[in-house]
């Protein structure tokens, strides 16, 4: 059996293979509620054979959304539609997962097909953004409000409450989003955190909020279920957050009960210079895995079955998470199994095409 199709276990959860669907924003929710688009989008990838299917960045509060069309879990009423999706994913062999997020200063934006530009607080559909410091992502962006220590306590509470709702919805993996220039990443990076209190300045202070969020969520997330954290392993900007910072953070998060680091990069500065190429982020997953001892997932421009197999078989990561390739081909795992000679179960409804 190819390494890509061997089971992988974290706590009590067994993933049938090492292929996962990365969280991909669909910008198609109304007031944070999932709908039929999300069911079909995510469900088709479960039918296609993914070992884990992760829902998109799901906001812990209304102002945590990237756009007005983003999913949310700040209200108990939002549990029901997500429960339907999680149940379908599990029924068709994929571990249902959800990513909890707050966009911070990168919130309140138009949907991508509307141009993606920031929406000012006084404009229709806009709201006031928040951040560690009152500095926008770009100089031209609306200025965010620097959060107080009291606001930070509320943010932690919102992550916890969203995690509890995710449990009720039937998700088996929760991922804390601390990457791509969103709120928790903004606290981590010296490029966006200019605070002088216990949440800014030194490395220890800048990682404090993420560590407190992970610790708090781990306390309510069932002991038998995995907790993942997505990080940007580097800002790709001199003087910013870097891979050595990420290794030390991974060690700390492992001690706090995190089970896997989802290793992405960038997103926190318009000055970033990213050498985009197939598998360009895989070395981050490999280094963090080897130097911290925690499991990792590799992401970024991974598109080929042989490429996925090489990552897993050489122990560079424990899982590969695909995004754009899954948009192009919801049935990538079934195709990869054929290419690699793996004998895996197909949905009975699709056997005639095998």
Buried (B, 14 or more C-beta within 10 A) or exposed (E): EBBBBBEBEBBEBEBBBBBBBBBBBBBBBEEBBBBEEBBEBBBBBBBBBBBBBBBBBBBBBBBBBBBBBBBBBBBEEBBEBBBBBBEBBBEBBBBBBBBBBBBBBBBBBBBEEBEEEBBBBEEEEBBBBBBBBEBBBEEEBBBBBBBEEEEBEEBBEBBBBBBBBBBBBBBBBBBBBBBBBBBBBBBBBBBBBBBEEEBBBEEEBBBBBBBBBBBBBBEBBEEEBBBBBBBBBBBBBEEBBBBEBBBBBBBBBBEBBBBBBBBBBBBBBEEBEBEEEEBBBBBBBBBBBEBBEBBBBBBBBBBBBEBBBBBBEEEBBBBBBBBEBBEEBBBBBBEBBBBBEBEBEBBEEEEEEE
